[in-house]
Each structure stands twice: as structure tokens, then as C-alpha cells.
Amino acid sequence: MEPLTWTGSLSFLNPILLIALIACAVSIIIWMLVNVALPEESITVSADSPISHGYGPRVLSVRASQYSFLAVVVLVCIYLVVGIFIGPNAGIIGAMSRQFLPVWVALVILFASSIAFRRKLGLYGKLFDSPVGMIGFGLVMFWVFTGIFGAMDMIVTHDALSQVSGMKNKAPGTPMRGDADGNYAWYLLGGDNLARDVFSRMVKGAWIVVQIAPLATMFAFMVGITLGLPAGYYGGRLDMLLSFLANLILAFPVILLFYLLVTPEIVATGVPNYMAIVLFIFPLIFVGVLLNSRFHTQPGFRTPLLIGVLGVLGWLYLSLISDAGSKVMVLPEFLDIFDIPGGVLVVFVSVVFVNSPTVFRIVRGLAMDIKTRDYVAAAQTRGEGPWYIMLWEILPNARGPLIVDFCLRIGYTTILLGTLGFFGLGLPPESPDWGSTINGGRKLLSVYLHPALTPAITLLTLVLGLNLLADGLREESLKD
């Protein structure tokens, strides 16, 4: 069996794509130089003619960069779309495009339904009025769907942990020896230094990021919001105490703090498990106070609602903190619905602990500003309680900056996870997370680029997508 080239039968498009890329790069450089060297072009208005924008160097450079970029996008789409139908005949890109077919279908359905109903979807719907936001959202959801479908083994071509004889450090597109024993016929992105499939490890690594990064960020926000709102609203000694604790944590370098939390000696003492007991209780506190403050005037409805919601959340909480064989085992195994590996729990707790103080400071600052607004004074005049004002008056009006920071913080968390994996901390060494994969590939980076370059690019695209998504949300939230 012949090895795959990158574009296969579509190689005749390669020169056209190269020309388009060069034209795009040159036009962008010219546009930057024109903007620096030439003054702003004025709009000509005359009594006998409509407004004329002209065709000066600034306008022409913008159009050239737009058209060249559009040409690159169209050509890349041709590679991907044709690859879905002809698969490996379109080379490595075509074969990967066919493997990602469930992701493409999910993205099309998501974008089509979101655009059709965007006027009814609030800030999320307005995101589709921003090209930057749409690009960022597309990149983020690509990796989210990749992680989900990868966990269902709908995308991966081989077992991410299995080693195949003769495939050590093989180049992308290398065929399997023999008839592949019913396995996929190629290593699409080559093999790593332990003869494992780089493509499958990239896909499985996405699932690890999709699980940990958003959830850890959400828990950090629960902690930061629950403590930041009363600190900003009440002020005084409570604010002084909580701010001191937050600043104390922020004073430690992040990497040093991670080292302290994930070292085997610290893990053996059970400190991460005890930290999980404290940190994971905040969502219960937040939801309980939220519902009680909203329905405190309707005790007949509030009490059963709180019992039901907190009962379910309490079970989830105990299942999260309970770890068989550790110092914290509060549920029998038949009631423990979460089986979280020790390394994942340590990383999760570490990320929540590090991010919470920063979220606290943001929420505290927003609460100190918003509590001076007229609608807060009106709620106080109506006799509303402090927690009702904090959760139903201040928090909703702080949602714009918090949503933007949430997206950015997921990106920071993704980088932290990659950093931990790179240093071999927390997750087991054979884990396919992107940081561990980069660390494994860097040792032979001067000889074999693909084992380290593939997860590095995936990490870059996900964080870029989150940053673009945050920019789009910020742009749309400022229009409100």
C-alpha cells in the first residue's frame, strides 16, 4: 500500500493555493504599510452627486486583502468538501476530512439553527452578527464536537494508547504493515516515539480538554461569584478579609502553586481531596441562595423546590468528592456515579483554586460599581433582601463582562492544562492530553516535527477560537 500525500489527487490545486497564500500575505503587509504611511482618506460630498468613498490606496489594499483571504478560504473548503466524498484519494487532508464528517454535520446543524433563530436567542444570537465571533465560535465548537464524537470512537482511527510494531516516529500518511488486521489502513498524522497514532491521540486529547477546562472554569466562577458579590456589596471587614485571602493566593506564582498541589507527597496527604470538599460546595451554596432569594415569599413552592434541587446537587457533590481507596470516601460504590481518576481530580481542583481569586476580584469590582445604580436603590426601597439584590439585580447586569471573561478564562485554563501536561504533572504519563503529547514529541523535535507540532497547533486553534469568541461577545455586548 502506498503512503498518502497531503493532497492526493487534488495536488493540482496546490500551486493555486500557494499563489493565494502569497497574495494574502503580501496584501496584508501592504495594507498595514498603507495605514501607517498614508493619512485617513476623506469622504467626498458634493451637491450634485451622492457620497463617494473613492478608490484610494487604503480602500484598494483592504479589498485586495479581503479577496485574497476569501480565495484561500474557498480553496481550503474545496479540499475539505471534496475530501469528504473521495476520502484518502484526496490525501491526508481528504482522509481526515472524512473522519471528521460527524463534526461537520453537527457544525452545519448548529450554525443553521442558530442563525435561523438568532433574534430569539439574546446575546448568543447576536454573536452571529459578528464575523469575528462566528469564526471563534466555529473553532471552539469544532473541538468540542471533536472531543464528544472522539469519546464515542466515531472519529479516531486507532486506539490512542496502543503501540503498533514498525510505526515508531513514522511520517504522516504512512500505511500500516500487512492488511492492518481490520484497522484503519494509515497513520494519518504519523506515529510518535512509542509507535502510537498521533491523529487518534489528538482527538482523544480534545475530550480531556472539553471535560476539564469548561467545568473547572465554571466551578471557579461559582466560587468567585459566591464570595465576590457579598465582598463588593457589603464592603468593610468582610471585603478586607476576603480580598486579603484572594491576594494571598495570587501572590504565589501559578506554576509553583501547581507544583505544590500535584506533587505525590502532597497528594498522599489527601490535601487535594480536602480542597475539593471546600471548593465543590460553592455551587450548592450559590444555587440554594439563588432559589431561596427568588422564591422566599412563596414558601409552599420554595421548600419542595429547594429539597429537590439541593438533594440532587448534594448527591452529585458527594459523588464528586468521594474517591474509593482515598482518605475521602463518603458514598458506597453503588451510589458513586462519578469515577474520577486521582490525577484528573488533582488537576481539576488545582485549576479551580488558581482561577477563583481572579474571578473574585472581577466580581467584587463589578458589584462595587453596580450597587450605586438607581435600580439597586429602587430594589432597596422596595424592601428586597441583600441576596436578592446581589443575585437578581447586580449579577444579571454584570453578565456581559463575566461572559467575556468566562470565554477567555477557558482559554487560560486550556493553556494551564497544557502546561501541566508538558511538565508531566497531574495526569498520567500515557495520557493523550495535548500538553503530555507535546512533551513526548519535543525530545525528538529536531528530527521528527509531527508528534509535537500536531497537538501544539490544536492547542493554538482552540485558544485562538476562545479569544475570538470573547472579542465577538464583547463587541455585541457593548451594543446593548
C-alpha positions in Angstrom: 0.0 0.0 0.0 1.3 3.4 -1.0 1.8 6.2 1.6 -0.6 9.1 1.4 0.5 12.6 0.3 -1.1 15.6 1.8 -3.5 16.4 -1.0 -3.5 13.3 -3.2 -5.5 13.7 -6.4 -6.2 17.4 -5.6 -2.5 18.2 -5.9 -3.2 20.3 -9.0 -4.8 22.9 -6.7 -1.6 23.3 -4.6 0.0 25.9 -6.9 -3.2 27.9 -6.9 -3.4 27.8 -3.1 0.3 28.8 -2.8 -0.4 31.8 -5.0 -3.4 32.8 -3.0 -1.5 32.5 0.3 1.3 34.6 -1.0 -1.1 37.2 -2.3 -3.0 37.2 1.0 0.3 37.8 3.0 1.5 40.5 0.6 -1.8 42.3 0.6 -2.0 42.3 4.4 1.6 43.7 4.6 0.7 46.4 2.1 -2.5 47.2 4.0 -0.5 47.7 7.2 2.1 49.9 5.5 -0.6 52.0 3.8 -2.4 52.5 7.1 0.8 53.7 8.7 2.2 55.8 5.9 -0.9 57.5 4.4 -3.4 59.8 6.2 -7.0 58.8 6.6 -8.9 59.2 3.3 -11.7 61.7 3.5 -15.2 61.2 2.1 -16.1 63.5 -0.8 -19.5 65.1 -0.7 -20.9 67.3 -3.4 -24.2 68.9 -4.1 -24.7 67.3 -7.4 -23.5 63.7 -6.6 -24.0 61.3 -3.7 -21.3 60.4 -1.2 -18.3 59.0 -2.8 -15.8 56.9 -1.0 -13.2 56.8 -3.8 -10.7 54.2 -4.7 -7.6 55.3 -2.9 -4.7 53.1 -1.8 -6.3 52.4 1.6 -9.5 51.1 0.1 -7.7 49.1 -2.6 -5.4 47.5 0.0 -8.4 46.5 2.1 -10.2 44.9 -0.9 -7.1 43.1 -2.0 -6.6 41.5 1.4 -10.3 40.6 1.6 -10.4 39.0 -1.8 -7.1 37.1 -1.4 -8.2 35.8 2.1 -11.6 34.8 0.6 -9.7 32.9 -2.2 -7.7 31.0 0.5 -10.9 30.1 2.4 -12.6 28.9 -0.7 -9.7 26.7 -1.7 -9.4 25.2 1.8 -13.1 24.4 1.7 -12.7 22.7 -1.6 -10.0 20.4 -0.1 -12.3 19.6 2.8 -15.6 19.1 1.0 -14.1 17.0 -1.8 -12.2 15.0 0.7 -15.4 14.0 2.5 -16.6 12.3 -0.7 -13.3 10.7 -2.0 -11.5 10.3 1.3 -7.9 9.0 1.1 -7.9 9.7 -2.7 -7.7 13.3 -1.6 -4.6 12.6 0.5 -4.2 13.1 4.2 -6.4 16.2 4.3 -9.2 14.3 2.5 -8.9 11.3 4.8 -9.0 13.5 7.9 -12.0 15.5 6.5 -13.9 12.2 6.0 -13.1 11.1 9.6 -14.4 14.5 10.8 -17.7 14.1 9.0 -19.8 13.9 12.2 -18.2 17.1 13.3 -19.0 18.9 10.0 -22.7 17.7 10.2 -23.0 18.9 13.8 -21.5 22.3 13.0 -23.8 22.8 10.0 -26.9 21.9 12.1 -25.8 24.1 15.0 -25.0 27.1 12.8 -28.1 26.8 10.6 -30.4 26.6 13.6 -28.7 29.3 15.5 -28.7 31.7 12.5 -32.4 30.9 11.8 -33.5 31.8 15.4 -30.8 34.2 16.3 -33.2 37.1 17.0 -34.8 35.0 19.8 -31.5 33.8 21.4 -30.4 37.0 23.1 -26.7 37.7 23.3 -25.9 34.3 21.9 -28.0 35.1 18.8 -26.3 38.5 18.4 -23.0 36.6 18.2 -23.9 35.6 14.7 -23.9 39.3 13.6 -20.2 39.4 14.4 -17.8 37.7 11.8 -15.1 37.5 14.4 -17.4 35.9 16.9 -18.7 33.4 14.4 -15.2 32.3 13.4 -14.2 31.9 17.1 -17.4 30.1 17.9 -16.8 27.8 14.9 -13.3 26.9 16.1 -14.4 26.3 19.6 -17.4 24.1 18.7 -15.2 22.2 16.2 -13.0 21.0 19.1 -16.0 20.5 21.4 -17.7 18.2 18.9 -14.3 16.5 18.1 -14.0 15.7 21.8 -17.5 14.4 22.1 -17.5 12.3 19.0 -13.9 11.2 19.7 -15.0 9.9 23.1 -17.7 7.8 21.2 -14.9 6.4 18.9 -16.6 7.9 15.8 -13.5 9.8 14.7 -10.4 8.0 15.9 -8.7 5.6 13.6 -6.7 3.6 16.2 -6.5 3.1 19.9 -4.8 6.2 21.3 -2.7 4.1 23.7 -1.9 1.0 21.5 1.5 0.6 20.0 2.0 -0.8 16.5 5.2 -2.5 15.6 7.2 -0.7 12.9 5.2 2.6 13.3 7.6 4.4 15.6 8.1 8.0 14.5 6.7 7.3 11.1 5.8 10.2 8.8 2.2 11.3 8.3 0.3 9.1 5.8 2.4 6.0 6.5 0.4 2.8 5.7 0.0 0.0 8.2 2.0 -3.1 7.6 0.2 -6.1 6.1 -3.5 -5.9 5.8 -3.8 -3.8 9.0 -5.8 -6.6 10.7 -9.1 -4.7 10.1 -7.7 -1.4 11.5 -7.6 1.8 9.6 -5.0 1.5 6.8 -2.9 4.5 7.6 -1.4 6.6 10.4 -2.9 9.9 9.1 -0.6 12.1 11.1 2.2 9.6 11.7 3.4 7.8 14.8 5.1 9.1 17.9 8.2 7.8 19.7 6.2 5.0 21.2 4.5 4.0 17.8 1.1 5.4 18.8 -1.2 7.1 16.3 -0.8 10.9 16.6 -4.1 11.6 15.0 -6.1 9.5 17.4 -4.2 10.9 20.4 -5.0 14.4 19.2 -8.7 13.6 19.0 -8.7 11.9 22.4 -6.8 14.8 23.9 -9.6 17.1 22.8 -12.0 15.1 25.0 -9.8 15.7 28.1 -9.8 19.5 27.4 -13.5 19.6 26.8 -14.2 17.8 30.1 -11.9 19.7 32.4 -11.5 23.3 31.1 -15.1 24.4 30.9 -16.2 22.6 34.1 -13.2 23.8 36.1 -13.8 27.4 34.9 -17.5 27.1 35.8 -16.6 25.9 39.3 -14.1 28.8 39.6 -16.9 31.2 38.7 -19.2 29.7 41.3 -16.6 30.3 44.0 -15.7 33.8 42.7 -19.3 34.9 42.4 -20.4 33.5 45.7 -17.6 35.3 47.5 -17.2 38.4 45.3 -20.8 39.6 45.4 -21.0 40.0 49.2 -17.5 41.4 49.4 -18.3 44.1 46.9 -21.8 44.8 48.2 -21.2 44.9 51.9 -17.6 46.1 51.9 -16.0 46.7 55.3 -14.3 43.9 57.2 -15.8 41.1 55.1 -14.3 42.7 51.9 -11.0 43.2 53.6 -10.8 39.6 54.8 -11.8 38.0 51.5 -9.6 40.3 49.5 -6.7 39.5 51.7 -7.2 35.8 51.1 -7.5 36.3 47.4 -4.4 38.4 47.2 -2.5 35.8 49.3 -3.3 33.1 46.7 -2.5 35.4 43.8 0.9 36.3 45.3 2.2 32.8 44.6 3.5 32.1 41.1 1.0 29.9 39.3 3.4 27.2 38.2 4.9 27.0 41.7 1.4 26.6 43.2 0.6 23.8 40.7 3.9 22.1 41.6 2.9 22.2 45.3 -0.6 20.9 44.7 0.2 18.0 42.4 3.4 16.6 43.9 3.0 13.0 45.1 3.8 13.9 48.7 1.0 16.5 48.9 -1.4 14.2 47.1 -0.7 11.4 49.5 -1.7 13.6 52.4 -5.2 14.0 50.9 -4.9 17.8 50.6 -6.5 17.9 47.1 -9.4 15.8 48.3 -10.0 18.2 51.3 -9.7 21.1 48.9 -12.4 19.5 46.7 -14.7 19.2 49.7 -14.5 23.0 50.2 -14.4 24.2 46.6 -17.1 21.9 45.3 -19.6 23.0 48.0 -19.9 26.5 46.4 -22.3 25.6 43.6 -24.7 24.2 46.2 -24.5 27.4 48.2 -24.9 29.5 45.1 -28.0 27.6 43.8 -29.5 27.4 47.2 -29.2 31.1 48.0 -30.3 31.9 44.4 -33.6 30.0 44.6 -34.3 31.0 48.2 -33.8 34.7 47.5 -36.1 34.4 44.4 -38.9 32.5 46.0 -38.7 33.4 49.7 -42.2 34.9 49.5 -43.6 31.6 48.3 -42.7 29.1 51.0 -45.1 26.5 49.7 -43.2 26.4 46.4 -39.8 27.2 47.6 -39.4 24.4 50.2 -40.0 21.4 47.9 -38.0 23.1 45.1 -35.0 23.5 47.4 -35.3 20.0 48.8 -35.4 18.5 45.2 -32.7 20.6 43.7 -30.3 20.6 46.6 -31.0 16.8 47.1 -29.8 16.1 43.5 -26.9 18.5 43.7 -25.9 17.2 47.1 -25.7 13.6 45.7 -23.6 14.9 42.8 -21.4 16.8 45.2 -20.8 13.7 47.4 -20.1 11.6 44.3 -17.6 14.1 43.1 -15.6 14.3 46.4 -15.9 10.6 47.2 -12.9 8.6 45.9 -12.7 4.9 46.6 -9.5 3.9 48.4 -8.6 7.5 49.3 -8.9 9.4 52.6 -12.3 10.8 51.4 -14.9 8.0 50.8 -18.3 9.2 51.9 -20.5 7.2 49.5 -20.7 3.4 48.8 -19.6 2.4 45.3 -23.1 1.7 44.1 -24.1 5.3 44.8 -20.9 6.9 43.5 -21.8 7.8 39.9 -18.5 9.6 39.1 -15.3 7.6 38.9 -12.8 10.4 38.6 -9.2 9.3 38.3 -7.0 10.8 41.0 -4.8 12.7 38.6 -7.8 14.3 36.9 -9.2 15.4 40.3 -5.9 16.9 41.4 -5.7 18.9 38.1 -9.3 20.0 38.4 -9.0 21.2 42.0 -5.7 23.0 41.2 -7.3 24.9 38.2 -10.3 25.9 40.3 -8.2 27.0 43.2 -5.9 29.1 41.0 -8.7 30.8 38.9 -11.1 31.5 41.8 -9.3 34.6 43.3 -9.1 36.3 39.9 -12.8 35.8 39.3 -13.5 37.0 42.8 -11.7 40.3 42.2 -13.6 40.8 38.9 -17.0 40.2 40.5 -16.1 42.3 43.5 -15.2 45.3 41.3 -18.4 44.9 39.3 -20.5 44.7 42.4 -18.9 47.8 43.9 -19.8 49.7 40.7 -23.3 48.4 40.1 -24.5 48.7 43.7 -24.5 52.5 43.2 -27.0 52.4 40.3 -30.6 53.7 40.6 -32.2 50.3 40.0 -30.4 48.9 43.0 -31.6 51.8 45.1 -35.1 51.1 43.8 -34.9 47.5 44.9 -33.7 48.5 48.3 -36.6 50.9 48.6 -39.0 48.0 47.7 -37.6 46.2 50.7 -35.8 43.5 48.8 -33.1 41.5 50.8 -29.4 41.9 50.2 -29.0 38.5 48.5 -32.0 39.1 46.2 -30.3 42.4 45.1 -26.9 40.8 44.6 -28.2 37.8 42.6 -31.2 39.3 40.7 -30.2 42.9 40.3 -26.4 43.2 40.3 -25.4 39.8 38.8 -27.6 40.0 35.7 -26.3 43.4 34.9 -22.7 42.2 35.2 -23.3 39.2 32.8 -21.6 40.9 29.8 -18.1 41.2 31.3 -18.4 37.9 33.1 -19.4 36.0 29.9 -16.5 37.5 28.1 -14.1 36.7 30.9 -15.5 33.2 31.1 -14.5 32.5 27.5 -11.1 34.0 28.0 -10.6 32.0 31.2 -11.4 28.7 29.5 -8.5 29.6 27.1 -6.2 30.3 30.1 -7.3 27.0 31.7 -6.6 25.2 28.5 -3.1 26.6 28.4 -2.6 25.7 32.1 -3.7 22.1 31.4 -1.2 22.0 28.5 1.5 23.4 30.8 0.8 20.8 33.5 0.9 18.0 30.9 4.1 19.4 29.4 5.8 19.2 32.8 4.3 15.8 33.5 2.2 16.9 36.4 -1.2 15.6 37.5 -2.3 13.4 34.6 -0.7 10.0 34.0 2.2 9.9 31.6 0.4 7.9 28.9 -2.5 10.4 28.8 -3.2 11.7 25.3 -3.8 15.3 26.6 -2.1 17.8 24.4 0.5 19.0 26.9 1.8 15.5 27.6 1.8 14.8 23.8 3.9 18.0 23.2 6.3 17.0 25.9 6.7 13.5 24.5 7.3 14.9 21.0 9.7 17.6 22.0 12.6 15.2 22.8 13.0 14.4 19.0 11.7 17.8 17.7 14.8 18.4 15.6 14.3 15.1 13.7 10.5 14.5 13.8 8.2 17.5 13.9 4.8 15.9 13.6 4.4 14.3 17.1 4.8 17.7 18.9 3.6 20.1 16.1 0.1 18.5 15.8 -1.0 19.0 19.5 0.6 22.4 19.5 -1.4 23.5 16.5 -4.6 22.1 18.0 -4.0 23.9 21.3 -3.3 27.1 19.4 -6.5 26.9 17.4 -8.7 26.2 20.4 -7.3 29.1 22.4 -7.5 31.4 19.3 -11.1 30.4 18.9 -11.9 31.2 22.5 -10.2 34.6 22.2 -12.1 35.5 19.0 -15.3 34.3 20.6 -14.7 36.6 23.6 -14.0 39.5 21.3 -17.2 38.9 19.4 -19.2 38.7 22.6 -17.6 41.9 23.9 -18.4 43.6 20.6 -22.0 42.6 20.7 -22.5 43.2 24.5 -21.2 46.8 24.1 -24.1 47.5 21.6 -26.7 46.8 24.2 
